[in-house]
Amino acid sequence: MKLARQYYVAIGQPNRTRFIGRRGAFHGLTLGALGLTMRDVVRTPYEPLIAQDNVSFVSTPNTYRDMKETETVDEYVKRLADELDDEFQRVGPGNVCAFMAETVTGSVSSESLYASAIANRNACFSQMAA
């Protein structure tokens, strides 16, 4: 988080202060990392100390728990990629400092397709590079 923030300040984009994480994610136990962690057992005791106005969350790919019975895997991946695009637009693409996504989540089948889907989209990553 600090490195992403430092990068955008260094290139003259200090307004990039928003982080997007994934629900159910674990990113560490420092106060900054806890802000992006959605595991109640580790987050709850520190809630009053965690900055929450610059973090938002999107779904974590998990076909077992979250895919609708009527969806194909491709439709599910598209829905989650759309959700990420929508979140970038909601907070303002020019305000996003980083999208934090752990690479191992326990749902490997959809994770690799999801990573490909979001990497091929312009809406989120091209806006971060702008």
N, C-alpha and C positions, 0 to 999 in steps of 0.2 A: 504494500500500500504506500509506504513511504517512497519507494523508488518510483512508482508510477506518478505520484504527486510531484516529486522532485523533477522528473522529466518534463511534465507539462509546465511547471513554473519556469524551468530553464529555457523552454522554447517560446515563452511569452503567452501561455494560455493558463493563467492562474485561476480562471473560473471553473476549471475541471476539478470538481471536488466530490462528485457522485461516484459511488461504487455499486455495482450490481452483483449480488451473490445468488446462490441457489438454495432453496429451501432444503433443510436437512443436512446442509453442508457443515463440515468442521474444518476450520482454517487455522486453529491454534488458540492459545490461551492468553496472549497479550490483549490488552484492552482494544487495540485496533482490530486484531484478528477476531476477537469475540464479537465485534460489531458485525462481522460477516458470517458468524457461526449461528446456525439455526438448530442447535441442540440444547433444549431447555435445561438439561441436567448440568451443563457447564456454563450456560449463559445467564440463567435466572439470578444467581446470587450477585451478579455484577451489573444487572440491568441499569441501576441508577447511575452508573459510571460510564456507560457506553454511549457514545454519540450515535444517535439514531436518525438524525435528520438528513444524513447524507448517504444512507444505505437503503437499498430496496432489494427485493428478492423475486426470482422467477422459479419455475418448477425445475426439479432435477429429473433428468430422464430415468424412468424406472418403469419398464413395460409391465412388470408384475403387479405393481401397486397402483399405477396411475393411468395406464392405457385403457380407454373405453372398450367395452366388448365389441362395439360396432366398428372400431378403427382398425385399419391395417397398421403395420409398423411404420410404413412411409407416411401415412396420414398423421400418426401420432408424432413422429419427428417433425413434420411440417407444423403441426399445432404448437409444439414447444418452441420451434425456431420463430414462428410468428409472435409468440408471447414475448420472446426476447426482443425482437424488433419493436414491438409495441411499447415495451418498457423503455427502450432507448428513446423513442419518440416522446413518451410521456414526460421523462425527466429532462429532455432536451439533449440531443446527441452531443452538442458542444459542451455539455456539463459533465459528461461521463469521463471519469479518470481510468476506470478499469472494470472489466467483467471478470469476476473470479470464478473459475470452474475447475474443480479437482478432476483429474483424469481417470481416477479409479473410484467408481461409485457402487459397484456391485450389480450393475445392470449393463453389462458389456455389450449385449446385442444392440441396444438402442443408442448407447453412448457413442460408438464410432460413427453411426449414421448421423447422429445429432451434431457431432463435431464437424463432420463434412458439410452438413446443411448450413450451419452458422458461418463456417469459413467461406462458403460460396456466396454469401449474401452481402450486398453492398450496405444495407441500412445500418448495421451496427459497426463493423470494423472499419469501413471506409470513413465513417463519421469520426471515429476515434483518431484516425490518422490525419484527419483534416487539420 
